[in-house]
Structure formats: C-alpha cells, structure tokens
Amino acid sequence: MSGDYDVVIAGGGIHGVGIAQAAAAAGHSVLLLEKTALASGSSSRSSKLIHGGLRYLESAQLRLVRASLHERSTLLRIAPELVQLQRFHIPVYRRTRRRPWQLRIGLSLYAVLGGFATGTGFGTVPRSQWAQLDGLDTEHLQAVYWYHDAQTDDALLTAAVMRSAQQLGAELAQPACFVAATLTDDAAIVRYRQHDTDRECRARVLINAGGPWAGQLARQISPSIPVPPLQLVQGTHIVLPGRPERGFYYVESPRDGRAIFIMPWHGQTLIGTTELPFHGDPDSVAPTAREVAYLLGVARHYFPKYRAMNASTVKDSFAGLRVLPAGAGHAFHRSRETLLLTDRIQRPRVLSVYGGKLTTWRAVSARVLQQVAASLPTRRARARTDQLPLRAH
Ligand SMILES: Cc1cc2nc3c(=O)[nH]c(=O)nc-3n(C[C@H](O)[C@H](O)[C@H](O)COP(=O)(O)OP(=O)(O)OC[C@H]3O[C@@H](n4cnc5c(N)ncnc54)[C@H](O)[C@@H]3O)c2cc1C
C-alpha cells in the first residue's frame, strides 16, 4: 500500500483540481491521479468562458445562472490574471429568432441575477458605430446589444488551481491511471497504474472526477455503485486567422438558431460550438468535417470577410465532450447543472461528479466537500478557497 489519504481524486480536470484544492484547504491529506496531463479532457476544450450563461435563461435555469454569475465575480477578484471581463455583442437582424424585446428582458434578468455587480450593465451600440464592428454584416441589421462576460484560459486556470492545491499540501500523481477501487466498510482501496507499476492506496473518500470518463470509472468500483443515465455530447471549436478587435460576438446559427460564439483567442478567432451526440471512447473524440463546415458557415454568414475562406483556411480545431443527463429533446436545452452522486447517503465512500461548468468549479468543489464531510476526520482548515489568489504562472 503506497499511502493512506483522506481524499483520493481520479481525474485532473477543473473539478478534480478544484476538489483537491478545497480538500487541502480544509486540512485534509489529498492525492490526485491524472492519467494523461492536467486539463487534457474537457477542461482544455471549452469555449473558455467564465459566464452566467445568458442562453440558460431560455431554459429557465435561473439558479445555475445566478450561481455562475456569483462565481464569475469571485474569480474576477481572486484570479485577475486568468479571468477578465470582455465585451460581447449580440447582433439582431430582421430574421433573428430572438427579438430585441426578448434580449432586453434577458439582459435585464442577467443583471438582476448578477446582483448588479461590476460587468452586469448592457446597452446597444449606436448605428453610427456599426461599421467598426470587425466587418459584421450590416444588411438588415436592426440592433446590436452589448453586455459583458469573462474569458479565461481553461488549461492555465486548471494548472493554477492545482498549484494552489499543492501549496496547501495536496499531492499530484501524473501520469497515473485509476484502475479500480474496492469499497470496505469505511474506505476505498484504490488501485492505480503509474510508470508501468501497479500501486494501491487507501482513501477515506474516493472522488470520481473523470469528466466524460466518469461513467467508465464508476463501473470500475466494486461492489457496484449507482451510475445515472448520461449522454456525452461533442462540442467542436474552430480557429480562424485574424482577431476580432472589438470583442466577442454572440450570434445565432442561421441553420438551427443555436447560440454560437465568435471570439478573440491568442491573436486569432475562436468559433464554437456544436452539439453532436457522441457514442464511443472519450479518448477518440475529434472534430468532424460537418462540424467544421457548420461553424465556418456561421462565420461566413455574419462576417463577409470570411466568405472567401474554406476548410483549408481553418488554422486549428478541437472537440470536447459535455456530460449531460440522458433525456429526450435536443442537448441544447438540457440542464447544465452538476450532478453529485454518492455511493450511500450516510458516510459516503465514493462521490462522482457528472457534468457541470468550468465557471462553477469552485462552488461545486465546496459542495463536494460538504457532501463527504461526515466521512472525513475533523482537521484544522488552512485556507478559504474564495480568498486564495490564483496566478497564471
Ligand atoms: C465544447 C465545450 C464547451 C464548453 N464551454 C464552457 C464554457 O465556455 N464555460 C464553462 O463554464 N463551461 C464550459 N464547458 C463545460 C466545462 O468545460 C466542463 O464542465 C469541465 O471542463 C469539466 O471538467 P471535469 O474536470 O469534470 O472533466 P475533464 O476536464 O474532462 O477532466 C477529466 C479528467 O479525468 C482524467 N481521467 C480520465 N480517466 C482517468 C483515469 N482512469 N485515471 C486518472 N485520470 C483519468 C482525464 O484525463 C481528464 O483530465 C464546455 C464543455 C464543452 C465540452
């Protein structure tokens, strides 16, 4: 047995590192296992937004929007090098499905749910300034709304949270692949593989933070634990040359009305995302030619300068997987809340994290700690995660 820990975490995405930080801050001994590299899953393939999620208002996910906007404020305060407010533009054309009055109501509600904090104001761009909007098509344009949300570098944020966890005493094993766990009365015996060697450790609580792999990981635990019905949904982004200078654009796909972001990213333009049901091994997720064509089509529709571009102009593309509750209807309208599931109600030995947002990692990590508190010894807390600064390097 190579160790005895309060908390062992499988998966080094934003949730795994966030839970490592929260557990270490609460004074617990922590080991995090990551099979490839930190943030190699969804946490480096997101749209990189720390946002309330304006579009979740349409599906009445008010609690999620309020919690996300609260987290946005916290991250702007504790991680100013990593999370910055940006100006977003929403153009409304004669044929746009979301009408100006709907946007005004949505943006007002967004400001209310954000507690009228910094970055919750909104307005319209005067017609005289439309020509300065990065070549946005102005034919049949009726209005352009602006508001603010925040952008981050998801992989850098994940690395920063892990560094913070390590400064509080958490250990990182990477690459180290979780293989299986056996539950005893009051612990989990965790087997993992590191440098071609099988290792074993004991955890008072095992956290399954495997993101799209979480279902697989849960099935490697015996005796078996409940696994909810889930669906993996692929989301692709493409990168085009050149950078929008005026900020971000939040547009509607002319084909199906889905919301698409067109945003600056490391001197280029990042466009996403798609939603394609995914079946198969999460390791094999990759952009499809149809997704690339769909995103390019959106860019061409709104910005005539892209009309000369084709798939060969695309500088880069990447795909990630969302973990959503299985259900009828389009994934676009399904809940983005994080599901936390324990093996038993009293003194859980395992907690699995399913789904969720990059934005809410800190709040979700705090909830995880609360849910497993009864299984952990009382320790002297070392810090509060809403007060710990996060730095880019
Ligand atoms: C296309 C897309 C766009 C998104 N955009 C946004 C956005 O703009 N804003 C936002 O707030 N949220 C966004 N999200 C959601 C957000 O990215 C995810 O909720 C979040 O990154 C999930 O993090 P995670 O830690 O749960 O999973 P992951 O980041 O996938 O981490 C899981 C980790 O587990 C590891 N692992 C797997 N198996 C094992 C094993 N056997 N042993 C050890 N380690 C293992 C993997 O290597 C991986 O690193 C987006 C998601 C997608 C897919």
The ligand as a Tripos MOL2 file, in Angstrom:
@<TRIPOS>MOLECULE
LIG
   53    58     1     0     0
SMALL
NO_CHARGES

@<TRIPOS>ATOM
      1 C1        -17.3650   22.1670  -26.1340 C.3       1 LIG1
      2 C2        -17.4770   22.5810  -24.7060 C.ar      1 LIG1
      3 C3        -17.5150   23.9370  -24.3880 C.ar      1 LIG1
      4 C4        -17.6340   24.3160  -23.0640 C.ar      1 LIG1
      5 N1        -17.5850   25.6470  -22.7690 N.ar      1 LIG1
      6 C5        -17.6660   26.0530  -21.4910 C.ar      1 LIG1
      7 C6        -17.5380   27.4310  -21.1740 C.ar      1 LIG1
      8 O1        -17.2640   28.2730  -22.0220 O.2       1 LIG1
      9 N2        -17.6920   27.7900  -19.8770 N.ar      1 LIG1
     10 C7        -17.9580   26.8830  -18.8990 C.ar      1 LIG1
     11 O2        -18.1310   27.3020  -17.7590 O.2       1 LIG1
     12 N3        -18.0180   25.5450  -19.1590 N.ar      1 LIG1
     13 C8        -17.8660   25.1150  -20.4290 C.ar      1 LIG1
     14 N4        -17.8980   23.7890  -20.7230 N.ar      1 LIG1
     15 C9        -18.0140   22.8130  -19.6240 C.3       1 LIG1
     16 C10       -16.6410   22.5480  -18.9930 C.3       1 LIG1
     17 O3        -15.6230   22.5560  -19.9580 O.3       1 LIG1
     18 C11       -16.6500   21.2130  -18.2750 C.3       1 LIG1
     19 O4        -17.7520   21.1380  -17.4250 O.3       1 LIG1
     20 C12       -15.4310   20.9940  -17.4130 C.3       1 LIG1
     21 O5        -14.2410   21.2640  -18.1110 O.3       1 LIG1
     22 C13       -15.4320   19.5550  -16.9370 C.3       1 LIG1
     23 O6        -14.3130   19.3460  -16.1340 O.3       1 LIG1
     24 P1        -14.0780   17.9370  -15.4570 P.3       1 LIG1
     25 O7        -12.9680   18.1070  -14.5000 O.co2     1 LIG1
     26 O8        -15.3620   17.3950  -14.9110 O.co2     1 LIG1
     27 O9        -13.7100   16.9540  -16.6760 O.3       1 LIG1
     28 P2        -12.3880   16.8990  -17.5660 P.3       1 LIG1
     29 O10       -11.7790   18.2200  -17.7700 O.co2     1 LIG1
     30 O11       -12.7150   16.1150  -18.7910 O.co2     1 LIG1
     31 O12       -11.3820   16.0690  -16.6670 O.3       1 LIG1
     32 C14       -11.4550   14.6730  -16.5040 C.3       1 LIG1
     33 C15       -10.0400   14.1780  -16.3320 C.3       1 LIG1
     34 O13       -10.0660   12.8130  -15.9180 O.3       1 LIG1
     35 C16        -8.9280   12.1950  -16.4700 C.3       1 LIG1
     36 N5         -9.1190   10.7500  -16.4030 N.ar      1 LIG1
     37 C17        -9.9810   10.0040  -17.1410 C.ar      1 LIG1
     38 N6         -9.8610    8.7030  -16.8090 N.ar      1 LIG1
     39 C18        -8.9200    8.6340  -15.8270 C.ar      1 LIG1
     40 C19        -8.3450    7.5520  -15.0820 C.ar      1 LIG1
     41 N7         -8.7100    6.2730  -15.2890 N.pl3     1 LIG1
     42 N8         -7.3870    7.8380  -14.1620 N.ar      1 LIG1
     43 C20        -6.9830    9.1240  -13.9450 C.ar      1 LIG1
     44 N9         -7.4770   10.1660  -14.6380 N.ar      1 LIG1
     45 C21        -8.4560    9.9340  -15.5610 C.ar      1 LIG1
     46 C22        -8.8500   12.7620  -17.8810 C.3       1 LIG1
     47 O14        -7.5620   12.6030  -18.4600 O.3       1 LIG1
     48 C23        -9.2280   14.2240  -17.6460 C.3       1 LIG1
     49 O15        -8.0880   15.0510  -17.4610 O.3       1 LIG1
     50 C24       -17.7450   23.3620  -22.0430 C.ar      1 LIG1
     51 C25       -17.7010   21.9960  -22.3510 C.ar      1 LIG1
     52 C26       -17.5320   21.6090  -23.6700 C.ar      1 LIG1
     53 C27       -17.4300   20.1590  -23.9960 C.3       1 LIG1
@<TRIPOS>BOND
     1     1     2 1
     2     2     3 ar
     3     2    52 ar
     4     3     4 ar
     5     4     5 ar
     6     4    50 ar
     7     5     6 ar
     8     6     7 ar
     9     6    13 1
    10     7     8 2
    11     7     9 ar
    12     9    10 ar
    13    10    11 2
    14    10    12 ar
    15    12    13 ar
    16    13    14 ar
    17    14    15 1
    18    14    50 ar
    19    15    16 1
    20    16    17 1
    21    16    18 1
    22    18    19 1
    23    18    20 1
    24    20    21 1
    25    20    22 1
    26    22    23 1
    27    23    24 1
    28    24    25 2
    29    24    26 1
    30    24    27 1
    31    27    28 1
    32    28    29 2
    33    28    30 1
    34    28    31 1
    35    31    32 1
    36    32    33 1
    37    33    34 1
    38    33    48 1
    39    34    35 1
    40    35    36 1
    41    35    46 1
    42    36    37 ar
    43    36    45 ar
    44    37    38 ar
    45    38    39 ar
    46    39    40 ar
    47    39    45 ar
    48    40    41 1
    49    40    42 ar
    50    42    43 ar
    51    43    44 ar
    52    44    45 ar
    53    46    47 1
    54    46    48 1
    55    48    49 1
    56    50    51 ar
    57    51    52 ar
    58    52    53 1
@<TRIPOS>SUBSTRUCTURE
     1 LIG1         1 GROUP 0 **** ****
